[in-house]
Amino acid sequence: MILGLPWQTWLLAIAAVVPGLALAWRLRRLDRE
Amino acid sequence: MSPVIVGVLVAYLAILLAIGLWGGRESHDVAGYYVAGKKLPAWVIAFSSNATGESAWLLLGLTGMGYAVGMHALWVVAGEVLGVAAAWVWVARPFKAYTDRYDSITVPDYLEDRFRDTTNAFRIIGAVIILSMVAFYVAAQLTATGKAFDSFLGTGYQAGVFIGLGVILFYTSVGGFKAVAYSDLVQGVLMFGCLLALPFVGIAAVGGWGAFVDGLRAADPDLLLPGGGLGLTPTGVASALGFVGIGLAFLGAPQLLGRFIAARDQRQIIRAGPIAVGCIIVFDMGAIFSGMAGRILYPGLGDPETVLPEMAAGLFPAFFTGIFLVVVLAAIMSTADSLLILASSSVVRDTVQKIFRPDAGQRALSNLGKLVTVLLGVTGLLLALTAERVIFWFVLFAWSGLACAFAPVVLLSLFWARTTRAGAIAGMIGGFAVTVIWVVVFKEGFYDLYEMLPGFAAGLALTIGVSLLTRPPDGAAEEMAEVRAELERLPPR
C-alpha cells in the first residue's frame, strides 16, 4: 500500500500518463530546435 | 430557477453568438467555411481537438464511470492519453503535409488524391458513414442538452433541447469552422478549469486524501483496484481492453483529423501536441476522481451519471453551479458543432461540389453548407425528441464507427506506401461494418468487448490484406519519401 492504494493501482496510474507525457516531451524538444 | 445560474448561462450563450458573428467574416467560401482557411494556431487546434473528442460523455459518462467502478476507470485514461499523444506525434504532421500538398479540405479529399481515385468511391462511402453516425451522435448530444437544462434549471427536457440546438446552429452556420474551433477553445478551457478544480474540491469535501481512500474502501474495496471487482477474469480483461480502446479513435476519427488540416503550419502542430496531452490528462483524471469523490459524498445514486450535477449543486454556491451547467453544455456543444460541420462538409464539399456541381460558385456552396448544417441539426433534433433517451452507449458506438472506418486506412496510408485504393476501400467498409455487426451479433457473447477493438483490427487487416493483392498507386512511394523529407524542414518560429 502506498498512500492507502495498492501498488498495482499506482502502476496503472503512472502507466496511464507517463508514456503520453514522454511523447509530448519529444514535440517540445522539436519546437526548441 | 436561480437568477445567478441563468445569468451565467446567458453570458456564455452570448459569447458563443458573438464568436459566430466574428467567424462569419471568413465563412464565405468552401475552405473558409470548412477549415477556417487553414489558419488556426496551436492553442485553438489543441483545445478544439480535445473538446470535440470529449463530449457530454466525459462530464456525465466518465464521472459516472468513476462513481461506479472506481480506479478501474484509469484504463480509459491510459487509452486516451496514449491515443492523443500518438496522434499528435505520429499522425498529425504527415497528415498535415499530405493534405497541404493536395489542398484537401476533407478526409475523403485526402483519400481520393492519395489513392488516385477517379470514381468518387471514398466520397460516397465516407458520406454514408459520416451521415449515419453523425445523426445519432448529435441526437445523443442533444438528449444530454435537454437533460442538463432540465436537471440544472428545471426547464423541461424539450425546451432544453431547443435552446441548445438553436445556439449551436446559429454560431455553426453563421461562423463556420472558425467559429466552431474558437468556441471549442472557450469550451475546452471551461472544461479544463472545472475538471481541474472539481476533484480537489470533492476530495477536500470528503475530508482529504486519507478519508477519500478510506471512504472508497468502506463503500467497496474493489473500487481501489485496477481490475475493479472483475480482476483477471475474461470479463475484467475485456473491460480494461475496451476502456483502453476508446483512445484509438484519436488516431484518425474524421472530426479530429479536420483540426490537423486546419492548422496554420507544422510549427503549430508541434506546439499543440503537448497542450493537447496535458489537457486530456486533466480532463480524464479530473472526471474519474470527481466521480470517485462523489461516490462517497452521494452514495446510492440511482443513476451514477448524475453525480456531476449533484456535486455542482451540493458543493458550490449558485454562481459556480451555473458555471458547471455551462461546462456540461460546453462539452456537448463543442462536439455537436464539429459533427454538424463534418457532416455538412461531407454533403456539400464531398458530394455536391466534387461529384455533381464542380462549377458551382464558392459563395453558393458555402451558403448551401450553412443550410445543410441547419437541416442536419433538425434531423438530430427529431431523433432526440423521439428516440429512447438513455443513449450514452450510442456515443461510444458512433465514436467507434467513425474511427474504425477512417483511422486504420488513414494510418496505413501515411506510413505504408504499399497501401492501395482497393485496400483502403475494403478497410473503410470492413472497419465500419465489423463495428456494427459486433454490436448487433457478437458483443454480448464476447464479454461485452467494446466494438472499437474488433472494428479497428478488421479495418487494419482488410486494408493490409487487400492491398497485398492489388497494385499500389503510381508514385506513392516517391511521394511518401518527399513528405518525410518535407517533415525534416520546420517552418521558422
Boltz contact constraints between the chains, C-beta under 6 A:
constraints:
  - contact:
      token1: [A, 4]
      token2: [B, 213]
      max_distance: 6.0
  - contact:
      token1: [A, 5]
      token2: [B, 224]
      max_distance: 6.0
  - contact:
      token1: [A, 8]
      token2: [B, 226]
      max_distance: 6.0
  - contact:
      token1: [A, 9]
      token2: [B, 71]
      max_distance: 6.0
  - contact:
      token1: [A, 9]
      token2: [B, 226]
      max_distance: 6.0
  - contact:
      token1: [A, 12]
      token2: [B, 74]
      max_distance: 6.0
  - contact:
      token1: [A, 12]
      token2: [B, 226]
      max_distance: 6.0
  - contact:
      token1: [A, 13]
      token2: [B, 74]
      max_distance: 6.0
  - contact:
      token1: [A, 16]
      token2: [B, 74]
      max_distance: 6.0
  - contact:
      token1: [A, 16]
      token2: [B, 77]
      max_distance: 6.0
  - contact:
      token1: [A, 16]
      token2: [B, 78]
      max_distance: 6.0
  - contact:
      token1: [A, 16]
      token2: [B, 81]
      max_distance: 6.0
  - contact:
      token1: [A, 17]
      token2: [B, 81]
      max_distance: 6.0
  - contact:
      token1: [A, 17]
      token2: [B, 281]
      max_distance: 6.0
  - contact:
      token1: [A, 19]
      token2: [B, 82]
      max_distance: 6.0
  - contact:
      token1: [A, 20]
      token2: [B, 81]
      max_distance: 6.0
  - contact:
      token1: [A, 20]
      token2: [B, 82]
      max_distance: 6.0
  - contact:
      token1: [A, 20]
      token2: [B, 85]
      max_distance: 6.0
  - contact:
      token1: [A, 20]
      token2: [B, 277]
      max_distance: 6.0
  - contact:
      token1: [A, 23]
      token2: [B, 85]
      max_distance: 6.0
  - contact:
      token1: [A, 23]
      token2: [B, 89]
      max_distance: 6.0
  - contact:
      token1: [A, 24]
      token2: [B, 85]
      max_distance: 6.0
  - contact:
      token1: [A, 24]
      token2: [B, 273]
      max_distance: 6.0
  - contact:
      token1: [A, 24]
      token2: [B, 274]
      max_distance: 6.0
  - contact:
      token1: [A, 24]
      token2: [B, 277]
      max_distance: 6.0
  - contact:
      token1: [A, 27]
      token2: [B, 270]
      max_distance: 6.0
  - contact:
      token1: [A, 27]
      token2: [B, 273]
      max_distance: 6.0
  - contact:
      token1: [A, 27]
      token2: [B, 274]
      max_distance: 6.0
  - contact:
      token1: [A, 28]
      token2: [B, 274]
      max_distance: 6.0
  - contact:
      token1: [A, 30]
      token2: [B, 270]
      max_distance: 6.0
  - contact:
      token1: [A, 31]
      token2: [B, 270]
      max_distance: 6.0
  - contact:
      token1: [A, 31]
      token2: [B, 271]
      max_distance: 6.0
